[in-house]
Amino acid sequence: MTADTAHTFQTYHVTTTPAQGVTNVAALRAQLKALGLDGLIVPHEDEHQNEYLPDANERLAWVSGFTGSAGAAVVMKDSATLFADGRYTLQSREQTDPSVFSVVDFTATAIADYIADLPSDTVLGYDPALHSPSALRDFEAAAALSGVTLKAVAPNPIDLAWTHRPAQPMASVVPQPLENAGLSSADKRADLAAQLKAQGIKAALITAPSSIAWLFNVRGGDVIRSPLPLGQAILRDDGSAELFLEPAKVTEGLSEWLGNEVTLLTPADIPASLGALSGQAVLIDPNLSSAYWLNALKSAGAKPVPGDDPCLVPRACKNAAEISGTTEAHIRDGAILCEFLYWVATEAQTTLPSEIEVAQKLESLRIASGVVKDLSFDTISGFGPHGALPHYRVNETSNIRIAPGNLLLVDSGGQYVDGTTDVTRTMAIGTPTAEHKRMFTLVLKGHIALATIRFPAGTTGTHLDVLARQFLWNQGFDYDHGTGHGVGVYLGVHEGPQRIAKALNRYALQPGMIVSNEPGFYKANDFGIRIENLQYVSQAAPIAGGERPMLGFANLTWAPIDRSLIEVALLTEAERRYMDDYHAKVLDLLTPRVKPDVAEWLKTVCAPL
């Protein structure tokens, strides 16, 4: 993806095979032997701690065949283990050779646990450029217990073994218009610089691509599904900055856009710039930057100060222009989604397309809009038992056709210059069963509870997570993923620091933060249900008789929820009223933007319960 050109996005062929994994593991082991290593830790993350990677940085996929967006491997001289979570149960086993790789659920057995069980004379290699200091601390503690030697290696043994490795991406870096950004880079830098100065910190080393894109009001195309430029930056306490980009990425006029206070340099200039910080306090995020950069600061004589990336929370709290832009992007995307839902409710009920054809239909509608820049992630199109795999990604091997009597789950999103969307709808194919309706309605009740809650300042997503699960819990059910993740504005579809999940989160929900609302239910080998809208934190209307101001959520996603799956008798009067109001708003917003036959269909599917 380039920053300004739409194209066909998703492929469905298997890009790696178990046979390739066998060959590549052998090549890696030859490098390990030459380096005197007994094994190597292979994370999914790259030098920029990205979730989605350029092809050149897909080291985990190269060695194992596994292409999921979360996981890791440890390759030893005579064994290999892939660590993946339950989202990738099917995919991890399909893509790895069982004669080479054992697959372990890392929610049950972490890499640190694995290290703790290794023999004491083991020498285990790792690439410091691929691990955050926080992650390495866990490994180091486990190694200390077991007597294992952790050895930093550079260059990465995989890079030495990888023949025909793709070139690093060199996509153009372009301005993000001020009308979409809402705040100039100079104003952002001034605000953050004042915070650094107040803490006695001379500079901040920023390596997270999303922070660089946000801080300098630029976008790129180095990372699939996210309009990110890969680079580094140093922000100083006077608001000036140095931005390090490969020269091939620099477009005409970019320097003028950045302004006189930003010096545009190349990665080769970083050592000199770090050296100029010798003796100075420099902020570095131990979760978002790699251990390589922490070591580089120490080697340069700087005084590293661990702390949050200064862009982290400000980036998450969208300003008025960003909220306005993403609101429009979601309405635009909702109209596209309505065209798709109409197709599923009519034509697809008789033609019974395959999962791939379902995903391609939705993708083709987004492309036809002429304004979508990319998908925000690979579309999840899962029918029946595949819908029970929360992060299922269909390919030509797993592809099945939809059929009457079960559910189709489609989770998708688009990248637009003014917003990033992410929406899941579960649809009945044919007549749903009583079980389908009951479980769908329990999920829906949780979705409504989270959409309508009011909460005081200081509340985190951890506090709210139970709201979405309560109706499932009361019937003995649950789901194994988080309820909500942060989302950017023409940035990553997964964005921190806020989230709604069981796991502890220390970041309070603040006005402007976007989160998903996506409870679900998954019956193994049968069907899956998920209902997902995006919403943002807003000031709630004053509550009569209340003593404290409250926050709440404003909805962003507008698309019908399948009424045939709602067991109306299980809804309270307030829940029915919420659904009627939601569908009335869908009808009002989207009718002018869809074709006449779709508009007529909307009247039926958005009618009051």
C-alpha positions, 0 to 999 in steps of 0.5 A: 500500500502507498499512502495515497493509492487504493488497490486490491487488498487481500489474498487467500492463497497460503503464502507459506507451507510446512515444507518451506518451514522444514527447509528454513529451520535446517538453514537456521540451525546451520547458522546457530551451529556456526554461532555456537548457539543452542537455540534462538527466540523468534518473536513475531514483532520486528524492529519497530514492534509492529503488529502487521509487518512488511514482508521483509520482517516476517521472520516468524513466518519464514521459519515456521510457516505461521502467518498469524499476527501474534505468536513466537517460536523457539528453535533449538538444535533438535526441537522447535516450539511455536507459541500461539494463543487460542485465536490461532488454534486451527491456523497454527496447526495448519501452517506448521509441520508437526514433525518439526514444530510443537504448538503450545498455547502461550496463555498456558505456557509462556516463553519464560516458562519454557526458558526456565525448563531448559538445561543450565548449559543452554546458550539461547540467542535473541536479537535485541532489535526485536524484543522490548526491554520489558519482554526481555526482563521476563526472559532474563529472570527465567534464565537466571533461575535455570542457569541458561545463558541469554546471548544477544546476536547481531545480525539476526541468524534468520537474516543470514539464513534467509535467501531471496529475502524481500527488500525493506519497504520504501513507501512514500511519506506524505503529509496528513492534511491539517483538516484531518489531523486537527492540530499542527505538528508544531503545536503537538511538539510544543505540548509534549516538549513542555511536559519533558521540560517539566520532568527535567528530561532533555529529549525523547527517543520515539521509535513507534511508527504510529507515534511518528505518524501522529506527531509529525502529521504524516502517513506512509505505506511501509506496513500492510493494513496501517498507513505507517512510515518506518523510522525514528525520531528525537523530540527535544524539550524545546519542541524541535525534533529530528526525524530519521527516514530513508531518503527514498521515502522522502517526497517533494515538499515533505521538508517544507511540511515538517517546518524549520524546527524539524530536521530531516535526517537518515538512519545513518545519522542516528548515532551522531544524534544520540551522541549529542545527548551524552550526559542528558536524560532521554525518555524511552518507552520500555514497552514500545521501543526495542532493547537495541535502542535502550542499549544504543542510548547507554552506549552513547553516554545518555541517561535513559529514563524509562516511561511512556512514549509521550505520544501514547495518551495524546494520540489516543485522545482524538481531537474534534477534527479527528472525531468529526473525520472518523464519524464521517468515515464510519457513516461512509463505511456503514453505507458500504456495509449495508450494501453487503448485508443486503447482498447476504440477506438476498442473493447470497441466501440462494447462491450460497457463496464460499467464505472467500467469495463473501470476503471478496464481495465486501472488499469489492464494495469498499474498493468501488467507493474510490476512497478506501486506502486499504483494509484495516486488517484481513477480513474475517469471514467465517461460516459455521464452525469457522465462525467459532475461531475468533481470528479465523482467516480463510484461505484456499485450503480452509475455504467452505461454502455457506449453507442454510441453518447456521451463522456467518460471521464477518469482521472487517474494516477499512482505512480512509484518510479521515478514519479507520473502521472495524465492524463485526456482524453475525448473520443468519443463513436460512432460519436460525435455531433457538440456540442461535437466537438465545446466544446471540441475544445474550451477546447483544445484551452485553453489547448494549450494556457497554454501549449505554454505561455512564462512568466517572473519570478515572475508570479504566476498561478493566472496570467495564469489561464485566458489563459485556460478559454478565449475561453470558456469565449468568448462564455459564458462558464466556469468551476468551478475547478482550471486549474492546481495543483502541482504534486510531484515526487513519492509523492502526486498527489496534491502538493502545494504551486503552482497552476493555478486557479482564487484564488489568489496564492502568490507563483511564478512559478519557474523552476522545478515546476510541474503543471497540465494543465486541462481546462474543460467544463461540461454540467449538466446531459449530458456530460463532457470534460477535457483535462489534461497533466502535465508540468513543468516550464523550462527556455524558449528559448531566444526570438528574439528581446526580452529584458527579459529572460522568463520561459515556460512549458515543457510537461511531458504527452504523449498520443493521444488526440481524433482527432475525437473531434477536429473541425479543422476549429476552430483552428488557424494555430499555434494551428494546428501546436502545435497539429501536433507537439505534436502527432508527439512526441507521435508517436516517443516516444511511438511507440517502447513501445507498441504492433504492433497493437497499434503502427499501430493505433497510426499512424492514430490517431497521423497523422497531422490534 
